[in-house]
Amino acid sequence: MYLQQLLNGVCCEVVGNGNPDITSLAMDTSEVKPNCLFFCIKGNKYDGHNFFRKVIGDGASAIVCERQLDTQALQIVVEDVRAAMSLMAKNFYENYVDKLKVIYIVGTNGKTSTSYVLDSILSDAGYNTAVIGTNGIFFNNQRHRNSLTTPDPIELHYWFKQMYLNKVDIVIMEASAHAIALRKLQGICADFAIFTNFSQDHLDFFLTMEDYAKVKKSIFNKRYIKNAIVNVDDELGKEIAGIVPTSTYAVNGKADIVASEVKIGVIGSDYKLTAFGQSAVVSTHLAGEFNVYNTLAAISCALALGVDIDTAVNAVGKIDEVSGRNETVIRSDGARIVIDFAHTPDGIENILSFLKKTTDGNLIVVFGCGGNRDKFKRPLIGEKVSEYADFAVLTNDNPRYEDPKQIARDVYERLTCKYKVILNRSQATEYALSIAKANDTVAILGKGAEEYQEIRGRKFPYSDIDIVRSLLKTERVHNEEI
């Protein structure tokens, strides 16, 4: 595609002459190819502007930058390279996103589960759907791995094109706060945005809760979405409601769609759904009050899309579990083992309060905190675990470039329950299972369905659920030999 076509809708100054045929886009120097357009992104560690000579030498036809550089190469000077990259990636992939219905899911917790439930409902209603989120990119019964909850624009618009060509009708995507702040969604006007909830996370990036809330709220704007589905039991949700055309949902409160008469059990939940004068009984295998909210959010959006209430409710009843979200294995002696992605104080309280209520024996919690992330939540997580756990095993999550011992110190200063520190995560899991008895629950928190552990810049294969299955298999073999 010729450069001038890519610049459609982009406010810029072109320095130099020519209109080269651009065959690829790149924001990483390792991805530069001949006839490539390179975006000089300012990151936490590196500034792409400092590598312009390398990318030109590697064959880039032009560079997009925020200041004029000392080169005769063709330059596109813009105010914001990230925003320009989103618009130009959209143009490069022929604006296929405009031909799709797009639904954002925005919130601190519940995005993945809500996307999974909504996908199930819409699939049952006859739509060909795609999902983009933490657990991967899914469409046409295939999973494609991704490294970020919301992919960067070049990758994102590539997938939009593939989805359209594969006859996808509706794309459901988790819209992370980072994606909003980094203008990854610039140029897209989603048909709906679901707001789930708001609580502390990512203060390493946003610094204050006020800034974090402001970013979440900013997507609820007519420039970026056409309609909203909002949880008005949440304080930020109350502020968001009505900014754009909105359907509201709540549990035992005033809203357009309400869940009442809620009954939460060990293996599921039931509630009465009331929506715009219609009512139905929802029975779901997804347990916990947090999943009442997740299913309610998904049903609310499906109804707004025109799905009938019976189809929505029946689809929710068919879902057994969401990978890495309250994913449960029952050991042969009856001990319950739960894998969950909870990694914020609020998320940890949600899962542990439910597990505590539904555990006859002890609640044993295996958990850690991520490195190079919000340090302020570490002591708060320690407090929440202490509130519910009978025993805790403090271990590694994704330490990244931080010292795991220091991360643990930041947590155990506020741990008041009995605990043991075992930094090797598989050994921590093994220990927790070894002390668990028949009526106990072992909760393994923080990684969910992740398939890696990030240490010193490398991602090593690691899966909580695979470790649990392996340990249980070994245990069964050992018992049989005895």
C-alpha positions as CSV (number, residue, x, y, z in Angstrom):
1,M,0.0,0.0,0.0
2,Y,1.4,3.4,-0.9
3,L,2.4,5.7,1.9
4,Q,-0.1,8.4,1.0
5,Q,-2.9,5.9,1.5
6,L,-1.6,5.1,5.0
7,L,-1.7,8.7,5.9
8,N,-5.5,9.0,5.4
9,G,-6.9,10.7,8.6
10,V,-3.5,11.2,10.1
11,C,-2.4,14.8,11.0
12,C,1.2,15.0,10.1
13,E,4.1,16.8,8.4
14,V,5.9,14.9,5.6
15,V,9.6,15.6,5.5
16,G,11.2,14.5,2.3
17,N,9.9,13.3,-1.0
18,G,8.4,10.2,-2.4
19,N,5.4,7.9,-2.0
20,P,6.9,4.5,-1.5
21,D,4.9,1.2,-1.6
22,I,4.9,0.1,2.0
23,T,4.8,-3.7,2.4
24,S,5.0,-4.1,6.2
25,L,4.8,-2.1,9.5
26,A,7.1,-2.4,12.5
27,M,7.6,-0.8,15.9
28,D,10.4,-3.2,16.9
29,T,13.8,-2.9,15.2
30,S,14.0,-6.7,14.9
31,E,10.9,-6.7,12.7
32,V,12.2,-4.2,10.1
33,K,12.2,-5.4,6.5
34,P,12.9,-3.7,3.2
35,N,10.0,-1.4,2.2
36,C,8.9,-1.3,5.8
37,L,7.3,1.7,7.7
38,F,8.9,2.1,11.1
39,F,7.2,3.7,14.1
40,C,9.6,5.4,16.6
41,I,7.9,4.4,19.9
42,K,9.0,5.8,23.2
43,G,9.0,2.8,25.6
44,N,10.0,2.4,29.3
45,K,13.5,1.3,28.4
46,Y,14.1,2.4,24.8
47,D,13.2,5.2,22.5
48,G,12.7,4.2,18.9
49,H,13.9,7.6,17.8
50,N,17.4,6.6,18.8
51,F,17.5,3.7,16.3
52,F,16.5,5.5,13.1
53,R,19.8,5.0,11.4
54,K,19.6,1.2,12.0
55,V,16.1,0.9,10.7
56,I,16.9,3.0,7.6
57,G,20.0,0.8,7.0
58,D,17.9,-2.3,7.3
59,G,15.6,-1.1,4.5
60,A,12.8,0.9,6.1
61,S,11.3,3.2,3.4
62,A,10.1,5.8,5.9
63,I,9.9,6.5,9.6
64,V,7.1,7.9,11.8
65,C,8.5,10.1,14.5
66,E,7.6,12.9,17.0
67,R,10.5,15.2,16.0
68,Q,12.4,15.7,12.9
69,L,15.5,13.6,12.8
70,D,18.9,14.2,11.3
71,T,18.5,12.1,8.1
72,Q,17.6,12.5,4.5
73,A,15.2,9.6,4.8
74,L,11.5,10.1,4.4
75,Q,9.9,11.1,7.7
76,I,6.3,11.4,8.9
77,V,6.4,13.8,11.8
78,V,3.3,13.5,14.1
79,E,2.3,14.7,17.6
80,D,1.7,11.2,18.9
81,V,3.4,8.2,17.3
82,R,1.2,5.7,19.1
83,A,-2.0,7.3,18.0
84,A,-0.7,7.6,14.4
85,M,0.4,4.0,14.5
86,S,-3.2,2.9,15.4
87,L,-4.7,4.9,12.5
88,M,-2.1,3.8,10.0
89,A,-2.3,0.1,11.0
90,K,-6.0,0.4,10.5
91,N,-5.5,1.9,7.0
92,F,-2.8,-0.7,6.1
93,Y,-5.2,-3.6,6.9
94,E,-7.9,-1.9,4.8
95,N,-10.1,-0.8,7.6
96,Y,-11.6,-4.2,8.0
97,V,-12.5,-3.4,11.7
98,D,-15.2,-1.1,10.4
99,K,-16.9,-4.1,8.8
100,L,-17.1,-6.0,12.1
101,K,-19.2,-5.5,15.2
102,V,-16.8,-4.9,18.1
103,I,-17.6,-5.2,21.8
104,Y,-15.1,-4.0,24.4
105,I,-15.0,-5.3,27.9
106,V,-13.5,-2.8,30.3
107,G,-12.8,-3.2,34.0
108,T,-10.2,-4.3,36.6
109,N,-11.6,-7.8,37.1
110,G,-13.9,-10.2,35.3
111,K,-13.0,-9.3,31.7
112,T,-12.0,-12.7,30.6
113,S,-14.9,-14.6,32.2
114,T,-17.4,-12.1,30.8
115,S,-15.9,-12.4,27.3
116,Y,-16.2,-16.2,27.6
117,V,-19.8,-16.1,28.7
118,L,-20.8,-13.6,26.1
119,D,-19.0,-15.6,23.4
120,S,-21.0,-18.7,24.4
121,I,-24.3,-16.8,24.3
122,L,-23.7,-15.2,20.9
123,S,-22.5,-18.5,19.4
124,D,-25.7,-20.2,20.6
125,A,-27.6,-17.3,19.0
126,G,-26.1,-18.1,15.6
127,Y,-23.3,-15.5,15.4
128,N,-19.8,-16.4,14.2
129,T,-17.7,-14.8,17.0
130,A,-14.1,-14.1,17.8
131,V,-12.5,-13.3,21.2
132,I,-9.3,-11.3,21.9
133,G,-8.1,-11.4,25.5
134,T,-5.7,-12.6,28.2
135,N,-6.1,-16.3,27.3
136,G,-5.5,-15.8,23.6
137,I,-7.2,-15.0,20.3
138,F,-10.0,-17.4,19.4
139,F,-12.1,-17.8,16.2
140,N,-13.2,-20.6,13.9
141,N,-12.4,-23.1,16.7
142,Q,-8.8,-22.2,16.8
143,R,-6.6,-20.5,19.4
144,H,-3.8,-18.2,18.5
145,R,-1.4,-17.1,21.2
146,N,-0.8,-13.5,22.1
147,S,1.5,-11.8,24.6
148,L,-0.7,-8.9,25.6
149,T,-4.3,-8.8,26.7
150,T,-5.0,-6.2,24.0
151,P,-2.5,-6.6,21.2
152,D,-0.5,-3.7,19.8
153,P,-2.3,-2.0,16.8
154,I,-0.2,-3.6,14.0
155,E,-1.0,-7.1,15.3
156,L,-4.6,-6.1,16.3
157,H,-5.6,-4.9,12.9
158,Y,-3.9,-7.9,11.2
159,W,-6.3,-10.1,13.3
160,F,-9.3,-8.0,12.5
161,K,-8.6,-8.6,8.8
162,Q,-8.2,-12.3,9.3
163,M,-11.5,-12.4,11.3
164,Y,-13.4,-10.6,8.6
165,L,-12.0,-12.9,5.9
166,N,-13.1,-15.9,8.0
167,K,-16.6,-14.5,8.1
168,V,-16.6,-13.5,11.8
169,D,-19.7,-11.3,12.7
170,I,-18.8,-10.1,16.2
171,V,-15.4,-9.5,17.9
172,I,-15.4,-9.5,21.7
173,M,-12.2,-8.1,23.1
174,E,-10.8,-7.2,26.5
175,A,-9.8,-3.5,26.4
176,S,-7.1,-3.1,29.0
177,A,-6.4,0.2,30.7
178,H,-2.9,0.1,29.2
179,A,-4.4,-0.3,25.7
180,I,-6.6,2.7,26.3
181,A,-3.8,4.8,27.7
182,L,-1.4,3.9,24.9
183,R,-4.0,4.7,22.2
184,K,-4.1,1.2,20.8
185,L,-7.9,1.6,20.1
186,Q,-7.6,4.9,18.3
187,G,-9.7,5.0,15.1
188,I,-12.0,2.2,16.2
189,C,-15.6,3.0,17.2
190,A,-16.9,-0.1,19.0
191,D,-20.6,-1.0,19.0
192,F,-20.7,-1.7,22.7
193,A,-18.4,-1.4,25.7
194,I,-19.2,-3.4,28.9
195,F,-17.9,-1.9,32.2
196,T,-17.4,-4.6,34.8
197,N,-15.9,-3.0,37.9
198,F,-13.0,-0.8,39.2
199,S,-10.5,-1.5,41.9
200,Q,-6.7,-1.1,42.6
201,D,-4.3,-2.4,40.0
202,H,-1.5,-1.1,37.7
203,L,-0.4,1.8,39.9
204,D,3.2,1.2,38.7
205,F,1.9,2.6,35.4
206,F,-0.9,5.0,36.4
207,L,0.6,6.1,39.7
208,T,-2.8,7.1,41.3
209,M,-6.2,5.6,41.4
210,E,-7.6,8.8,40.1
211,D,-5.5,8.6,36.9
212,Y,-6.3,4.9,36.6
213,A,-10.1,5.6,36.8
214,K,-9.8,8.5,34.4
215,V,-8.3,6.2,31.8
216,K,-11.0,3.6,32.2
217,K,-13.7,6.3,32.0
218,S,-12.1,7.9,28.9
219,I,-13.1,5.0,26.6
220,F,-16.8,5.7,27.3
221,N,-16.9,8.5,24.8
222,K,-18.9,8.8,21.5
223,R,-15.6,8.9,19.6
224,Y,-14.8,5.4,20.8
225,I,-18.0,3.5,21.5
226,K,-21.7,3.7,20.4
227,N,-23.4,2.1,23.4
228,A,-22.5,1.0,26.9
229,I,-23.4,-1.8,29.3
230,V,-22.5,-0.6,32.8
231,N,-22.4,-2.2,36.3
232,V,-24.0,0.5,38.5
233,D,-23.3,-1.3,41.7
234,D,-19.8,0.0,41.1
235,E,-19.0,3.6,42.0
236,L,-17.1,4.4,38.9
237,G,-19.9,2.7,36.9
238,K,-22.4,5.2,38.3
239,E,-20.2,8.0,37.0
240,I,-19.9,6.3,33.6
241,A,-23.6,5.5,33.2
242,G,-25.3,7.8,30.7
243,I,-22.2,9.3,29.1
244,V,-23.2,7.4,25.9
245,P,-26.5,5.4,25.4
246,T,-26.4,3.0,28.3
247,S,-28.0,-0.2,29.6
248,T,-27.3,-0.7,33.3
249,Y,-27.1,-3.8,35.4
250,A,-27.0,-4.5,39.1
251,V,-27.4,-7.2,41.7
252,N,-30.3,-6.4,44.1
253,G,-30.3,-2.8,43.0
254,K,-32.0,-0.4,40.6
255,A,-31.0,-1.0,37.0
256,D,-32.3,-2.0,33.6
257,I,-31.2,-5.5,34.1
258,V,-31.2,-6.9,37.7
259,A,-30.2,-10.2,39.3
260,S,-32.2,-10.9,42.5
261,E,-33.0,-13.8,44.7
262,V,-29.3,-14.9,44.3
263,K,-28.3,-18.3,45.6
264,I,-24.6,-19.1,45.6
265,G,-23.5,-22.8,46.0
266,V,-20.3,-24.7,45.9
267,I,-20.7,-25.7,42.2
268,G,-22.8,-22.9,40.8
269,S,-25.3,-20.1,41.3
270,D,-28.9,-19.4,40.7
271,Y,-30.7,-16.0,40.4
272,K,-33.8,-14.4,39.0
273,L,-33.1,-12.2,36.0
274,T,-35.3,-9.2,35.3
275,A,-34.7,-7.2,32.1
276,F,-37.0,-4.7,30.5
277,G,-40.2,-6.3,31.8
278,Q,-39.1,-9.8,31.1
279,S,-37.9,-12.4,33.6
280,A,-36.1,-15.7,33.7
281,V,-34.2,-17.9,36.1
282,V,-30.5,-18.2,35.5
283,S,-28.7,-21.4,36.7
284,T,-25.0,-21.4,36.1
285,H,-22.1,-23.7,36.9
286,L,-19.9,-20.7,37.4
287,A,-19.9,-20.2,41.2
288,G,-19.4,-17.1,43.3
289,E,-21.0,-13.7,43.5
290,F,-18.3,-12.4,41.1
291,N,-19.7,-14.8,38.4
292,V,-23.2,-13.6,39.0
293,Y,-21.9,-10.2,37.9
294,N,-19.9,-11.7,35.0
295,T,-22.9,-13.6,33.7
296,L,-25.2,-10.7,34.2
297,A,-22.9,-8.4,32.2
298,A,-22.8,-10.9,29.3
299,I,-26.5,-11.4,29.3
300,S,-27.1,-7.7,29.4
301,C,-25.0,-7.1,26.3
302,A,-26.5,-10.1,24.5
303,L,-30.0,-8.7,25.1
304,A,-28.9,-5.3,23.8
305,L,-27.7,-7.0,20.6
306,G,-31.2,-8.5,20.2
307,V,-30.6,-12.0,21.5
308,D,-33.8,-13.3,23.2
309,I,-33.7,-13.9,26.9
310,D,-34.3,-17.7,26.7
311,T,-31.4,-18.2,24.3
312,A,-29.1,-16.2,26.6
313,V,-30.1,-17.9,29.8
314,N,-29.9,-21.4,28.3
315,A,-26.4,-20.7,26.9
316,V,-25.2,-19.6,30.3
317,G,-26.5,-22.8,31.8
318,K,-24.3,-24.9,29.4
319,I,-21.0,-23.3,30.5
320,D,-19.0,-25.6,32.8
321,E,-16.0,-23.4,33.6
322,V,-13.6,-20.7,32.3
323,S,-10.0,-21.7,31.9
324,G,-7.9,-20.3,34.8
325,R,-10.9,-18.7,36.4
326,N,-12.1,-20.6,39.5
327,E,-11.0,-23.7,37.6
328,T,-11.6,-26.6,39.9
329,V,-10.1,-30.1,40.3
330,I,-11.4,-32.5,43.0
331,R,-8.7,-34.8,44.4
332,S,-9.6,-38.5,45.0
333,D,-10.0,-37.9,48.7
334,G,-12.4,-34.9,48.1
335,A,-9.9,-32.1,48.6
336,R,-10.7,-29.2,46.3
337,I,-8.0,-27.5,44.2
338,V,-8.8,-24.2,42.6
339,I,-6.8,-22.3,39.9
340,D,-7.6,-18.6,39.6
341,F,-6.1,-15.6,37.9
342,A,-6.9,-13.3,40.9
343,H,-4.0,-10.9,41.3
344,T,-5.5,-7.7,42.7
345,P,-6.7,-7.1,46.3
346,D,-10.3,-7.0,45.1
347,G,-10.0,-10.1,42.9
348,I,-8.4,-12.1,45.7
349,E,-11.1,-11.1,48.1
350,N,-13.8,-12.2,45.6
351,I,-12.4,-15.7,45.1
352,L,-11.2,-16.3,48.7
353,S,-14.5,-15.1,50.4
354,F,-16.4,-17.5,48.2
355,L,-14.0,-20.4,48.8
356,K,-14.0,-19.8,52.6
357,K,-17.8,-19.9,52.7
358,T,-17.8,-23.2,50.8
359,T,-15.0,-25.0,52.5
360,D,-15.6,-27.3,55.5
361,G,-12.0,-27.8,56.3
362,N,-9.0,-25.4,56.0
363,L,-8.4,-23.0,53.1
364,I,-4.8,-23.2,52.0
365,V,-3.7,-20.4,49.6
366,V,-0.7,-20.5,47.2
367,F,0.1,-17.0,45.9
368,G,2.7,-14.5,44.9
369,C,2.9,-11.0,43.4
370,G,4.3,-10.0,40.0
371,G,7.6,-8.2,39.8
372,N,8.1,-4.7,38.2
373,R,4.4,-4.1,38.7
374,D,2.2,-2.2,41.3
375,K,4.2,-2.6,44.5
376,F,1.6,-0.8,46.5
377,K,-0.9,-3.7,46.2
378,R,1.5,-6.3,47.6
379,P,0.9,-5.6,51.3
380,L,-2.9,-5.3,50.6
381,I,-2.8,-8.7,48.9
382,G,-1.1,-10.0,52.0
383,E,-3.9,-8.6,54.2
384,K,-6.6,-10.1,52.0
385,V,-5.0,-13.5,52.0
386,S,-4.6,-13.3,55.8
387,E,-8.3,-12.4,56.2
388,Y,-9.4,-15.7,54.6
389,A,-6.6,-18.3,54.6
390,D,-6.0,-20.8,57.4
391,F,-2.5,-21.3,55.9
392,A,-0.7,-19.5,53.1
393,V,2.3,-20.6,50.9
394,L,4.0,-17.5,49.6
395,T,5.7,-18.1,46.3
396,N,6.8,-16.6,42.9
397,D,4.3,-15.3,40.4
398,N,6.2,-13.6,37.4
399,P,9.2,-12.0,39.2
400,R,10.4,-10.5,35.9
401,Y,13.5,-8.4,36.8
402,E,12.9,-8.1,40.5
403,D,14.4,-10.1,43.3
404,P,11.8,-12.7,44.3
405,K,13.0,-12.5,47.9
406,Q,12.2,-8.8,48.0
407,I,8.8,-9.3,46.5
408,A,8.1,-11.9,49.2
409,R,9.2,-9.5,51.9
410,D,6.8,-6.8,50.6
411,V,4.0,-9.3,51.0
412,Y,4.8,-11.2,54.2
413,E,5.2,-8.0,56.3
414,R,1.4,-7.9,56.3
415,L,0.7,-11.6,56.5
416,T,-1.0,-12.4,59.8
417,C,-2.1,-16.0,59.1
418,K,0.3,-19.0,59.4
419,Y,2.5,-19.2,56.3
420,K,5.5,-20.7,54.6
421,V,7.7,-19.1,51.9
422,I,8.6,-21.5,49.1
423,L,9.8,-19.4,46.1
424,N,9.8,-22.3,43.6
425,R,6.2,-22.3,42.5
426,S,5.9,-26.0,41.6
427,Q,7.4,-26.9,45.0
428,A,5.0,-24.5,46.7
429,T,2.1,-26.2,45.0
430,E,3.4,-29.6,45.9
431,Y,3.7,-28.6,49.5
432,A,0.2,-27.1,49.7
433,L,-1.2,-30.4,48.2
434,S,0.8,-32.5,50.7
435,I,-0.7,-30.8,53.7
436,A,-4.3,-30.6,52.4
437,K,-6.8,-33.0,53.8
438,A,-10.1,-34.3,52.5
439,N,-12.3,-31.3,53.4
440,D,-9.7,-28.7,52.6
441,T,-9.5,-26.3,49.6
442,V,-6.2,-25.3,48.0
443,A,-6.4,-22.1,46.1
444,I,-3.6,-21.4,43.6
445,L,-3.8,-17.7,42.7
446,G,-2.3,-15.2,40.3
447,K,-1.5,-16.9,37.0
448,G,-4.7,-18.6,36.0
449,A,-4.4,-20.0,32.5
450,E,-1.0,-18.5,31.8
451,E,1.5,-21.0,30.3
452,Y,4.7,-19.3,31.3
453,Q,6.6,-17.8,34.2
454,E,8.5,-14.6,33.3
455,I,12.0,-14.4,34.9
456,R,14.8,-12.0,33.9
457,G,13.3,-11.2,30.5
458,R,12.6,-14.8,29.6
459,K,9.3,-16.7,29.5
460,F,9.8,-20.3,30.8
461,P,7.0,-22.8,30.2
462,Y,4.8,-23.1,33.3
463,S,1.2,-23.9,33.9
464,D,-0.5,-24.1,37.3
465,I,-3.1,-26.6,36.0
466,D,-0.5,-28.8,34.4
467,I,1.5,-28.9,37.6
468,V,-1.6,-29.8,39.6
469,R,-2.5,-32.6,37.2
470,S,1.0,-33.9,37.1
471,L,1.2,-34.0,40.9
472,L,-2.2,-35.7,41.2
473,K,-1.2,-38.3,38.6
474,T,2.1,-39.0,40.5
475,E,0.1,-39.2,43.7
476,R,-2.3,-41.8,42.2
477,V,0.6,-43.9,40.9
478,H,2.3,-43.8,44.2
479,N,-0.9,-44.8,46.1
480,E,-1.4,-47.7,43.6
481,E,2.2,-49.0,44.1
482,I,1.7,-48.9,47.9
